[in-house]
């Protein structure tokens, strides 16, 4: 097959219809195992494919990119760069974005090869053009350029080059516009996540201090983007350590406290809450909520308010906090304040817009979830109390929600039942609700894949619970295990035949 590809490559250079010849080559290349394409990258005949990129014919470029992508992927990165350095450099400034993407993808492979990296770092023009791709109009090209530079900076020589000989070029690109500046910040934050050493380079070069300053700028939208970017920086432990040293957590907490006097605070308050929400998941809810009490107070205010954007963020945050045992305890300690939040969540789940209701159901499911290993008497009493706080008849409330003609509400309600179904008190409520256990094993209620998966998860939670046999009885436990064994998409063959016969 490799020999026939060589033959097809030869034909292309002399073909009167290069597009047709390219399509034949594409068919052959795609049918050939990648390993059998090794060695073609340095073939002189491949130059004909690269030359066919010099056209405005979109289809021809598309086929060329498919062929080259397959062939180049099979080549050794060091040999590829040595043999095709000129073509790769040309590809970085090609007017067609698909060619740029192809080239950047290959450069991402090349810079991860130690031998090839040394050659790349010595090529000023290639380094410069990769950096310039951050400012590309098409975001996918910019993302691939950022990815390539992050891979390059995994090694100390690459990191040194990026923040010494290429620092001016990075800053020049950064000055292009607000949008491009934040693409460079994205690159910087991605680099920071690699190691504390990388973060040191980014900080000493001035990028991180500049980013932190932008959190207090006059432009509210820039401020929002800066806080979102800093939130990503907080995802690594060394990133959080650096931010703590700089007083960033305290500063963001003060921004929350001072938001009441800022008429534009509604625009940036959600990202402030998301920052501390992320921090709570990484550092622990108790520590974060105790150190920054304004955070949880604001989350409750947002949930009790009427701004849908704020409500969305607050629901996600309460759900994320309440998903952990520590978070449940933190929420419980707020007493009546959290009871008011539960009442508000009940109202949203019943009467809110569909998207808010779905989000609310997910948050409720997280609040009520309790793995078997965490089911102490106190925690089970807590989750039961919360469930009963949602309505005087909570089982009926969620059954009613599940019967409404919105698949997302059906699945959301089933996730709530799945959460309580893993606990003995929830199983008792299900047993005491007329027709509920029959409904659980009824496969005819909903026909979509998502609905069947949600029902199967509920059955699985019940069947695997250590208290199911005792609470629901052996017959119900057997029905659940049978449902589970048959799988989520089982169709009763007898019922199907009877239905067809009726037609």
Secondary structure, DSSP 8 states (H G I E B T S, - for coil): -HHHHHHHHHHHHH-S-HHHHHHHHHHHHHHS-GGGGTTGGG-GGGHHHHHTTSSS-HHHHHHHHHHHHHHHHTS-HHHHHHHHHHHHHHHTT-SSHHHHHHHHHHHHHHTTSHHHHHHHHT-HHHHHHHHHGGG-SSHHHHHHHHHHHHHHTTSHHHHHHHTTTTHHHHHHHHTT-HHHHHHHHHHHHHHHTT-HHHHHHHHHTTHHHHHHHGGG-S-HHHHHHHHHHHHHHTTSHHHHHHHHHTTHHHHHHHHHHGGGG-TTHHHHHHHHHHHHHHHHHHH-HHHHHHH-HHHHHHHHHHHHSS-HHHHHHHHHHHHHHHTSHHHHHHHHHTTHHHHHHHHHHHHHHHHS-HHHHHHHHHHHHHHH---GGG--HHHHHHHHHHHHHT-TTHHHHHHHHHTSS-HHHHHHHHHHHHHHHTSHHHHHHHHHSTTHHHHHT-TTS--SHHHHHHHHHHHHHHHH-TTHHHHH-HHHHHHHHHHHHH-TT---HHHHHHHHHH-
